[in-house]
Amino acid sequence: MTQMAKKSEVSIDSLVAAVVAGLQEKKGHNIVSLDLRSVGSAFADFFVIAHGTSNRQVDALADSVEEVVRKTVGDRPAHREGKQESDWVLLDYINVVVHVFSEEKRAFYGLEDLWGDATRREHNDA
């Protein structure tokens, strides 16, 4: 493995860890990371998915992810969607895409099922 590839892997792993820490800090539910690197049609390396029990918690989870990621790895999302409705907030860090849902929206869209061939890791509720 080249030095550049090694550095890239470490930064992606660090980013995923920071995202998970941000979600755990605000008690995100059913936190799952999906490693999409082996999936041919994926447009990101990882999805991290969690849900909150209210729109207020969904918003707080997304804010926490942004804060923890900024403080620990110095990164900001390239794009953020859903802040107004706070029932599905998407934070796009290019290689890592974070989906913070309300419980109902998560069940309805079933992203974990759509990407069922990805390597799945559960990050148990804190």
Secondary structure, 3 states (H helix, E strand, C coil): CCHHHHHHHHHHHHHHHHHHHHHHHCCCEEEEEEECCCCCCCCCCEEEEEEECCHHHHHHHHHHHHHHHHHHHCCCCCEEECCCCCCEEEEECCCEEEEEEEHHHHHHHCHHHHCCCCEEEEECCC
